[in-house]
Amino acid sequence: MGRLGTGIGWRPEIAGAVERMPGIDWVEVVAENVCPGHLPESLGRLRERGVTVVPHGVSLGLGGAQRPDAGRLAALAERAQALGSPLVTEHIAFVRAGGALTASPPLEAGHLLPVPRTRDALDVLCENVRIAQDALPVPLAVENIAALFSWPGEELTEGQFLYELAERTGVRLLVDVANLHTNHVNRGEDPAEALAGLPLEAVAYVHVAGGVERDGVWHDSHAHPVPEAVLGILGDLASRAAPPGVLLERDENFPEPEELERELAAIRKVVEGGRRVDVQARPVVSPVRAGSANADDAEDTRQRLGVAQAAVLSCLVAGTPVPEGFDRVRLGTQARALAAKRADVVAKVAPELPVLLGASYRPAFLEYARQRPMGAGYRRDALDFAAFLLAGKRPDLPRRRLREWWLDRCGPAPRGRLARAARRVLPGRG
């Protein structure tokens, strides 16, 4: 894979601006937001101009206890082929827990959550990465994530964890310097120490993004300007080795194109100000494999990790007790952030609901979220929320219009516990 250069995250809201921006060598697109058979025309025009497009996945959950879903891997592979991409990227995170592995209800976070930096979690992650590598037509790079909380009993630093992951699997690294800053503020981790431990030859490219601090907690919002502290971490990385590519992420609260161009110029200046030490790219093949573990031991490791992750996620989305050793305040902050994000995303995938409910939408959704963990994605969540409201006795709801909206999307005889509860209040629908 050659050098990528300077890029920006492609989003529909800024598609036209991105096409007109000077000096854009490549773009990154959220893999789950594009359909291979119906690619946005803007991406087609960029590709015709020779702009590289990289799909960036957010739903594999490579750090989860379960093995990667074959369907999700196939979808990611299909997008890489449709876009002619030189690589694909994902995250070192878990996004779901529970299910058959732990004999507990399946839960979805709707967010990237940190994995414990333990030997158990590393063993599971390495196997999951190898499964993904075997299923993908191009090299894989994985990203370090931002986190609001830490796991107790961690055995490795972030740099050690990432180094051993790359050494054992041959995977490339997507280094997010904004996430290193987030973890510095929220978890007291030294970005320079993390960078010093990285295998620089494994770096595929770098993310740069903005955030905001509220009540002593840094939120990796991707909706604010890039702060000087993040540019400083980028400069530290660039002084150690020239990154093959650097990309500006912005997901919300989009400024005028001129402001994005100024941020890109600042990023270029920081990278050019480094010592420009090039390192040999990491080979795609021949990773160092750990000794083969007994199959029963490997499954026991997955189950231990699965139980721990299910306990954390259940605490965050279902209100169960805080697991021993965790910071109660930080988990509470994370739980509120997940509920707020869930409300925001449901409002985007089902924009009729905030219109129908008006100012009641957010408090009603947060009440629903406290009682109903998400189990099957945001679109199903929107339907279940409407059914939850219809099954209740709130007099302030526009029941007729809400019922019509729900029926239009569920059909005359939807299935499921919440749907059956809602049908009890729908005359003539049985």
N, C-alpha and C positions, 0 to 999 in steps of 0.2 A: 504494500500500500504506500503510495507516495504522500507527499506533504499536502495537507488540506488547506492551510492558509487561514484567513480570517472569515468567520461566518456568523450567522445570526439564526436564531430559532424562527422557522417559518410558522406563522399563525394566520388563519384566514383574515383576521381583523387588520393585519398589516401587510397582506399579500402584495397589494399594488405598490406600497412603499418599498418593500424589499426588492421588487423587480427593478425599481428605479435607483436604488442605492449604488453608489460607486464603490468599487473595491470589494464586493462580496464574492468570495471564492467558492463558498459552499453554504448549504443550509441544513438544518436538522428539523425533522418533522416527527410529531408524536405518532408512533406507529398505529396505535389503536384508533386514531382520528382520520385515517385515510383508507379508502377502499381500492384495492389494486385494479379492479376493472373500471373504476370511475375516478381516476386521479384528478385533482383540481387543475384547471387549465393553467393557472399560474405556475404550478410545479412543472408542468410540461414545457412551458416557455423557458423557465430557468434551465431545465435540462438541455433543451435545444441550444442554449448559449454556452453549454459546457460547465454549468454550475453543478457540483456534486450534491446529491441529496442523501442524507443518512437517516434511516428510521430509528427512532429512540423509543423503546418499549417501556411501559410502566406497570404491566400487570402480570408478568411471569412469576414474580415472587421467588427469585432464585435462592434467597436466604431462608425460605420457609422449610418446614420439616418434610413436607410432601415433595415428591419428585415433580419436575416441571410438567405441566399439562401438554400432551402431544398436540392437541388442537391449537393451543396458543402458540406453540413453537412453529407449527405449520403455517399459521397466519403471519408470524413474524418473518419466516423464510419467504413467503409469497410476496410480502411487501418489499423485502430486500431485492428480489428478482425483478419486480415490476418497476422499481426505481433505479435499477442498475447500480446499486450501492456497493461501495468497496468494503463495508463492514456494517454491523448492526450493534446497538448498544442497549444495555439494560442496567438494573440497579442491584446493589448488594443490600437487599431488604427483604422483609416478609410482609405480605399484604393480606394474607388470610391464614386462618388456623382452625383447629377443630376437625370434625369429620371422622371418617372411619379410622384413621390412625390413632385417634385418642378416644374413640367411642363417645364423642360429644358433638353438639350441634355445630355445623359449619358456620364460621363467622368471616365477614369481609371487613377490612379496615377502611377501604376507599382511600388509602394513603400508604406511603412508604414508611415502614417502621424499622428501627435498628435491630440487627441481630446481635446476640451476645458475642463478644470476642473471646470465645472459648474454643478448646480443641474439638469438642463435640460439634459446635456450630460450624467450625472451619471444615471438618470432615464432610459434613452434609453439604455445605456450600460447594466444596470442590467436586463432589459427585454430581451435584445438580448442574454445575457449569460444564462439566464434561458431557452430560446428556444434551445440554443445549448446543454445545459446539458440534456434536455429532449430527444434530438435526438441522443446522444452519448451513447455507451454501457459501457464506463468507465469514471472515473472522468476527469474533465477539469481543466487545469491550464492556467492562462493568464499572459502574460509578459508585463512589463513596457517597453516602447520603448525609443530610443534616438530621439532627435529632434533638428532641426536647428533654429526653431522659436517658439515663445510663442503666445498664444491667449490673446487678451486684455480682461479685466474684469473677470479674473478667480476668483472663490469663494473659492477654496480649494487648499491646498498644495498637493503634490504628495502622501505623506504619508496618509493624511486624505482621499484623493480620493480612494486609494487602500484599506484602512481599511474599509471604508463604503461599497465598492464593495464586499469585502469578507464577511462582516457581513450580508449584505442583501441577498446574493446569495449562500453562502457556497462554492464559487469557491476557488480553490487553487491558489497560486501565484507562478509564475516563475520570480524570481528576477534576473535581468541582472545588475550586478555591473558595467560592462563596460558602459551600458546606463546611469547609475547614474553619472558616471564620465563625459560622454558626456554632460549631462544636466548641470553639474556643470560648465564646461568650456563655453558652449554655452548660458546658460540661468541663470547662477549665482545661481543655486540651491545647497543647502548644502546636500551632500550624507548622512552625519550622521543624519541630521534632518529627512530625508526621512526614513532611517532605523529605527530610534527611533519611528516613527509613524506606522510601519508595524505590523500587527498581526502575530507574528513569528510562531505561530502554524499553519498558513495557507500556509507557504512556502513549495512548493513541491520540488523544486530544484533551482539551481543557474547557470546562464550563466557567463562565463568569456571570454573576447575577447580583441583583440588589435585594435588600430586605429591609426590615424595620424592627426597632427595639421597643417593646412595650412591657413595662413593669419588670425590667431587668431580664427579660427573655427576648432573644433574637428570633424573629420569625422569618424564615426563608421564603419571602412572599413572591419573588419574581415579579413584583408590581411597583418597585421603587428603584431609583437610580443606584448605580453601583457605587458603594462607599469607598473612600480612600483605603480603608483597612483591607478590603478585598483586593484592590489593585496592588497593595503592598505584598500580599501573599503571592499574587501572580508574578510580581517582579522577583520575588525570592525563587519561585520555581524556574522562571526564565533565566535567572543567573546560574542555575545549576545545569540546565540543559534546555535547548531550544525546543519548545513544544511543537509537534507536527501540525497542530491546528488549535485555534482558540475560537470559542463561540460565545456570543452574548445571548443570554436567555431573558425573555420578557413575555409573561403570560397574561397579564392583566394591566389595567390602568395605563394603556398605551399612550406615550407622549407623541408629540409631533415628530415626523421623520428626522428633522434636523437634530433633535436631542439624541435620538438613537445613533445618528451618524457621529455626533460628538463623542458619545460613549465608545463607539467602535474605534474612533481615532485615538482616544485615550488608551484603549487596550493595545492597539498597535504600537503606540509610543512606549508603553511599559515593556512589551515583549522585545522591541528593538533595542531597548536600553539594557537588556540582559547581556551576559558575556557571549551569547550565541554559541555555546558549546554543543555541537551536534553529537549524538550518541547513535550507535548502530541499532537499527530497529530490531525488536525481538522477533525471533522466528515464530512462524505460526505452528509449526509441528514440533514433535519431540519434547513435550513437557516432561518434567521430572515427576514420576508417579510414586506416590507413597506405597509402602508395602500393602499387599492385598489383605483386607480385614475379613474375618469370618463374617459370612452373610448374616448370621443371627446377631452378631455384635453390631453390625451396621444398622440393622433394623432396630435394635435396642437403642442405639444412639439417636436415630430418627424419632423414636417414640419419646425419649427423654426431652429432646428439643421440642417436639410437638406439644407435650404436656405443658412445658414452661411457656411456650408462645401462646397457647390457648388460654392459659391463666391470665397472661398480660392483656391479650386482646379482649377477653371477656370483661376484665376490669375496666377497660377503656370504653367499650361500646355497650356493655350490658349491666354495668353497675355492680359487679361482683367485688368482693373484698380485694384490697391491694395486696399482691403477693409479697411474701416476706423479703425484706432487704431493699425494696424499692422506695424511692422518694415519693411520699404520698402527695405532696404539693405538685411536683412535676407531672405525675401521672394524672392528677386532676386538671392541670393546664392542658395536657395532651388530649384528654377526654373532651374538654370543651372545644378545643381546636378541631377535633375530628367531627363533632356534631355540627359545628358552624360550617365546616367545609362541605359536609354532607348536605346541609340545607342549601348552600350556594350551588352545588353541582346539580341537585335535583331541580332547582329553579332554572338552570340552563337547559337540562334535557327535557323538562316539561314546563316551559315558560307560561303556559296557561294557568298553572296553579297559583303563582303569586298574583296574577291578574284577578283570578276568581276570588282569592281570599284577602287580597289587599294587605293591610297592616297586620292582619291576623296570621299571615302565612308563617313568618319566622317563629313566633312563640308556639303556634300549633305544631309546627314541624319538630321543634326541639322537645316538646312534650311527647310526641310520637317516638322520637329517636331514643328517649330515655327508656321507653318500654319495649321497643322493637329493634334489635340489632339488625344491621344489613346483612343479608345472606346471599343475594344473587344479583348484585350490580345495581347501578343507579336507576335504570329505566324500570326495573321491577320495584325498586324502592319507591318511585313516584306513584306507581299503581297501588302499592300496599299502603302508602300514606293516605291516599284518597279513600281507600276502603276502610282504613282505620277511622277516618273522620266520619264516614257514612254510618259506620257501626256504632258511633257514639251518640250522645244526646245533646250536642251543642246547638243552642237555638240560633246562634249568630251566623251559621253557615248558609251559603247559597246552595241548599241541598239539591234542588232540581238541576241546576247547571253543573254542579259537581258530579251528580249521578250520571248525567248525559256524557260528560267528559270521560268518566271512568268506563261506562259501558261501551263507548266508541272504541276504546282500546283493549278491553277485555272480552268483548263479545257477549252474547246473551247468557252464557253459562260458564263464567270463569271458574277455575279451580283454585283450591288452596283454602287454608283456614280463614285468613282474613277476607278472602273473596266470599266465602260462604257466610261469614258474619255480616258482610255488607249486603248480601242478597236478602237477608232476613228483613232489611228495612226497605227493600225495593219491591213494591207491590207488583204482582204479575210476573215476576222473574223467579222461576224456581227450578 
